[in-house]
Amino acid sequence: QVQLVESGGGLVQAGGSLRLSCAASGNLFSINTMGWYRQAPGKKRELVAIITSSGSTNYAASVKGRFTISRNNAKNTVYLQMDSLKPEDTTVYYCNAATKNNLYWGQGTQVTVSS
């Protein structure tokens, strides 16, 4: 089992920045990748960024160049630095951890970008 706790969401003006954090606990050695997803009301959950255990990253086209995913293995924490935020980035962001057989999700954190 893996537990994920997110923090760092909030309200920011367009063009501003926020940093999301996701602290993992439990069976950490089973985790292959960690990532951030987001889901707007009535829409499918979509990938924002992922990072593998070796540090390779991948981003959605809509956030590439603006968002940066990173991890601190000593703190078992993954971060999402979000810069140049746009109103269309407004939604709930979820942390994800993938093991060989399971997907784990955090509770979600709201990000609101005002125009």
Backbone torsions as a table, in degrees:
resi	resn	phi	psi	omega
1	GLN	NA	144.9	177.3
2	VAL	-128.6	133.9	176.3
3	GLN	-112.6	139.5	-178.2
4	LEU	-127.5	132.0	178.2
5	VAL	-126.9	119.3	-178.9
6	GLU	-96.1	155.4	173.1
7	SER	-156.4	165.4	173.0
8	GLY	107.2	-4.0	177.7
9	GLY	-71.7	173.5	178.4
10	GLY	161.4	-162.6	-178.1
11	LEU	-108.0	132.7	179.4
12	VAL	-145.5	153.6	176.9
13	GLN	-79.5	155.0	176.7
14	ALA	-55.0	137.3	-176.5
15	GLY	91.4	-11.1	-179.0
16	GLY	-84.2	-173.0	-175.8
17	SER	-132.4	152.4	171.1
18	LEU	-143.4	153.6	173.1
19	ARG	-124.4	122.3	175.4
20	LEU	-93.7	144.4	176.7
21	SER	-123.3	148.3	177.9
22	CYS	-137.7	110.6	-179.7
23	ALA	-95.3	126.1	-179.4
24	ALA	-104.1	145.3	175.0
25	SER	-144.4	166.5	-179.2
26	GLY	103.7	-138.1	-176.2
27	ASN	-83.6	74.4	-172.1
28	LEU	-68.1	-28.5	-176.2
29	PHE	-69.3	-15.7	-179.4
30	SER	-85.5	-8.8	-174.7
31	ILE	-77.2	129.1	175.6
32	ASN	-94.5	-55.2	179.1
33	THR	-130.4	157.0	171.2
34	MET	-130.1	152.3	-176.8
35	GLY	-160.8	178.2	176.1
36	TRP	-122.9	136.0	176.0
37	TYR	-126.7	164.9	174.7
38	ARG	-141.5	153.6	-177.2
39	GLN	-145.1	118.8	175.3
40	ALA	-88.8	155.5	179.7
41	PRO	-55.6	129.8	177.8
42	GLY	79.1	4.1	-178.6
43	LYS	-120.5	163.1	177.7
44	LYS	-73.2	150.2	175.6
45	ARG	-68.7	133.1	-176.5
46	GLU	-122.7	149.1	177.9
47	LEU	-68.9	136.4	172.3
48	VAL	-104.4	-54.0	-179.1
49	ALA	-161.1	147.9	174.8
50	ILE	-133.9	156.9	176.6
51	ILE	-139.0	132.4	-178.5
52	THR	-86.0	173.0	179.0
53	SER	-64.2	-23.2	178.1
54	SER	-90.8	-4.0	176.5
55	GLY	98.6	1.3	176.1
56	SER	-70.5	144.2	-176.2
57	THR	-125.5	158.6	175.7
58	ASN	-148.7	143.3	-175.2
59	TYR	-130.3	151.5	168.9
60	ALA	-67.8	148.1	-178.5
61	ALA	-59.3	-33.3	-175.6
62	SER	-70.3	-17.3	-177.7
63	VAL	-118.2	-6.6	-176.7
64	LYS	-59.9	132.2	-178.6
65	GLY	90.0	-13.4	179.1
66	ARG	-113.8	-34.4	-178.1
67	PHE	-109.0	148.7	177.4
68	THR	-134.6	125.2	176.3
69	ILE	-99.4	140.4	178.8
70	SER	-149.6	167.9	179.5
71	ARG	-140.2	147.8	174.1
72	ASN	-117.1	101.0	-174.8
73	ASN	-65.5	-31.8	-179.9
74	ALA	-65.5	-30.9	-179.5
75	LYS	-101.6	0.8	-178.3
76	ASN	52.5	43.8	-173.6
77	THR	-130.6	139.8	173.8
78	VAL	-114.2	140.9	-177.3
79	TYR	-119.7	153.2	170.4
80	LEU	-129.5	105.7	175.7
81	GLN	-85.9	120.6	-176.5
82	MET	-115.9	113.7	179.7
83	ASP	-114.5	164.6	179.5
84	SER	48.8	47.9	-176.6
85	LEU	-65.7	145.9	-179.2
86	LYS	-119.8	155.8	177.5
87	PRO	-54.9	-32.9	179.6
88	GLU	-71.0	-7.0	173.6
89	ASP	-82.3	-5.7	-179.3
90	THR	-66.1	120.8	175.5
91	THR	174.8	-173.4	175.5
92	VAL	-92.5	132.5	179.9
93	TYR	-106.8	136.2	-177.6
94	TYR	-121.6	135.7	172.7
95	CYS	-85.0	146.3	-177.2
96	ASN	-135.9	142.1	172.4
97	ALA	-129.7	131.0	-178.2
98	ALA	-113.2	125.9	171.4
99	THR	-107.4	-174.1	-178.4
100	LYS	-60.3	-36.4	-171.9
101	ASN	-119.7	-6.3	-173.5
102	ASN	-141.6	157.6	169.7
103	LEU	-116.9	136.6	178.4
104	TYR	-120.9	146.2	-176.8
105	TRP	-129.5	146.4	170.1
106	GLY	-81.1	-177.8	-175.4
107	GLN	-82.3	-13.2	-179.8
108	GLY	95.5	147.8	176.8
109	THR	-138.0	134.5	-174.9
110	GLN	-81.9	131.9	172.1
111	VAL	-118.6	125.2	179.8
112	THR	-125.2	124.4	-179.9
113	VAL	-114.6	117.3	-178.8
114	SER	-91.5	148.0	-178.1
115	SER	-91.0	NA	NA
